Amino acid sequence: MTRYLISFDDGWMTFPEEDLPAVAEAALAVVQEAQDAGVWVYGAGLESQRASIVATDGSITDGPYPETKEVIGGFAVVDVPSREEALEWAAKIAVACRCAQEVREILPDPPELEQGAPQAGSAHQPEPA
C-alpha cells in the first residue's frame, strides 16, 4: 500500500467558533472510521505560525517568515492501495473539517528499510510479539 499526506492550510479552516465542537466531533468520527478501516497512520493539528528552521550548519531561526503565504494547519497520513482511495478519505476529512484538503503521495521507504534493517515502530505496524 501507499501512504498519502492529507493536509490543509492554516487559513482554510474558517467557521464560527461556536461550530468548533461539531467540527471536532465530525473529524473524530472520520478518524475512527479510518482506524476501523485499518488505513489511519497518524494525524495532528499544528500550532499556528510556530516553526523553527534548522539549517545544515545547525543554526536555528524562527519561521515561517511573514512573507510565507501558506502554512500547514493540520494533516493526516493514510495508508491505502490507491490515490483514488486517498482522495476519498480527503473528501471525508474536507466535509468534517469544513475546508479543502491537499493530497500528496509519500515516497516509499528506502529498500534497505524494507528488507529488515532496524527501524522504529510505526503507528500502523504493530511491534512483533
Secondary structure as a PSIPRED ss2 file (coil, helix, strand):
# PSIPRED VFORMAT (PSIPRED V4.0)

   1 M C   1.000  0.000  0.000
   2 T E   0.000  0.000  1.000
   3 R E   0.000  0.000  1.000
   4 Y E   0.000  0.000  1.000
   5 L E   0.000  0.000  1.000
   6 I E   0.000  0.000  1.000
   7 S E   0.000  0.000  1.000
   8 F E   0.000  0.000  1.000
   9 D E   0.000  0.000  1.000
  10 D C   1.000  0.000  0.000
  11 G C   1.000  0.000  0.000
  12 W C   1.000  0.000  0.000
  13 M C   1.000  0.000  0.000
  14 T C   1.000  0.000  0.000
  15 F C   1.000  0.000  0.000
  16 P C   1.000  0.000  0.000
  17 E H   0.000  1.000  0.000
  18 E H   0.000  1.000  0.000
  19 D H   0.000  1.000  0.000
  20 L H   0.000  1.000  0.000
  21 P H   0.000  1.000  0.000
  22 A H   0.000  1.000  0.000
  23 V H   0.000  1.000  0.000
  24 A H   0.000  1.000  0.000
  25 E H   0.000  1.000  0.000
  26 A H   0.000  1.000  0.000
  27 A H   0.000  1.000  0.000
  28 L H   0.000  1.000  0.000
  29 A H   0.000  1.000  0.000
  30 V H   0.000  1.000  0.000
  31 V H   0.000  1.000  0.000
  32 Q H   0.000  1.000  0.000
  33 E H   0.000  1.000  0.000
  34 A H   0.000  1.000  0.000
  35 Q H   0.000  1.000  0.000
  36 D H   0.000  1.000  0.000
  37 A H   0.000  1.000  0.000
  38 G C   1.000  0.000  0.000
  39 V C   1.000  0.000  0.000
  40 W E   0.000  0.000  1.000
  41 V E   0.000  0.000  1.000
  42 Y E   0.000  0.000  1.000
  43 G E   0.000  0.000  1.000
  44 A E   0.000  0.000  1.000
  45 G E   0.000  0.000  1.000
  46 L C   1.000  0.000  0.000
  47 E C   1.000  0.000  0.000
  48 S C   1.000  0.000  0.000
  49 Q C   1.000  0.000  0.000
  50 R C   1.000  0.000  0.000
  51 A E   0.000  0.000  1.000
  52 S E   0.000  0.000  1.000
  53 I E   0.000  0.000  1.000
  54 V E   0.000  0.000  1.000
  55 A C   1.000  0.000  0.000
  56 T C   1.000  0.000  0.000
  57 D C   1.000  0.000  0.000
  58 G C   1.000  0.000  0.000
  59 S C   1.000  0.000  0.000
  60 I E   0.000  0.000  1.000
  61 T E   0.000  0.000  1.000
  62 D E   0.000  0.000  1.000
  63 G E   0.000  0.000  1.000
  64 P C   1.000  0.000  0.000
  65 Y C   1.000  0.000  0.000
  66 P C   1.000  0.000  0.000
  67 E C   1.000  0.000  0.000
  68 T C   1.000  0.000  0.000
  69 K C   1.000  0.000  0.000
  70 E C   1.000  0.000  0.000
  71 V C   1.000  0.000  0.000
  72 I E   0.000  0.000  1.000
  73 G E   0.000  0.000  1.000
  74 G E   0.000  0.000  1.000
  75 F E   0.000  0.000  1.000
  76 A E   0.000  0.000  1.000
  77 V E   0.000  0.000  1.000
  78 V E   0.000  0.000  1.000
  79 D E   0.000  0.000  1.000
  80 V E   0.000  0.000  1.000
  81 P C   1.000  0.000  0.000
  82 S C   1.000  0.000  0.000
  83 R H   0.000  1.000  0.000
  84 E H   0.000  1.000  0.000
  85 E H   0.000  1.000  0.000
  86 A H   0.000  1.000  0.000
  87 L H   0.000  1.000  0.000
  88 E H   0.000  1.000  0.000
  89 W H   0.000  1.000  0.000
  90 A H   0.000  1.000  0.000
  91 A H   0.000  1.000  0.000
  92 K H   0.000  1.000  0.000
  93 I H   0.000  1.000  0.000
  94 A H   0.000  1.000  0.000
  95 V H   0.000  1.000  0.000
  96 A H   0.000  1.000  0.000
  97 C H   0.000  1.000  0.000
  98 R C   1.000  0.000  0.000
  99 C C   1.000  0.000  0.000
 100 A C   1.000  0.000  0.000
 101 Q C   1.000  0.000  0.000
 102 E E   0.000  0.000  1.000
 103 V E   0.000  0.000  1.000
 104 R E   0.000  0.000  1.000
 105 E E   0.000  0.000  1.000
 106 I C   1.000  0.000  0.000
 107 L C   1.000  0.000  0.000
 108 P C   1.000  0.000  0.000
 109 D C   1.000  0.000  0.000
 110 P C   1.000  0.000  0.000
 111 P H   0.000  1.000  0.000
 112 E H   0.000  1.000  0.000
 113 L H   0.000  1.000  0.000
 114 E H   0.000  1.000  0.000
 115 Q C   1.000  0.000  0.000
 116 G C   1.000  0.000  0.000
 117 A C   1.000  0.000  0.000
 118 P C   1.000  0.000  0.000
 119 Q C   1.000  0.000  0.000
 120 A C   1.000  0.000  0.000
 121 G C   1.000  0.000  0.000
 122 S E   0.000  0.000  1.000
 123 A C   1.000  0.000  0.000
 124 H C   1.000  0.000  0.000
 125 Q E   0.000  0.000  1.000
 126 P C   1.000  0.000  0.000
 127 E C   1.000  0.000  0.000
 128 P C   1.000  0.000  0.000
 129 A C   1.000  0.000  0.000
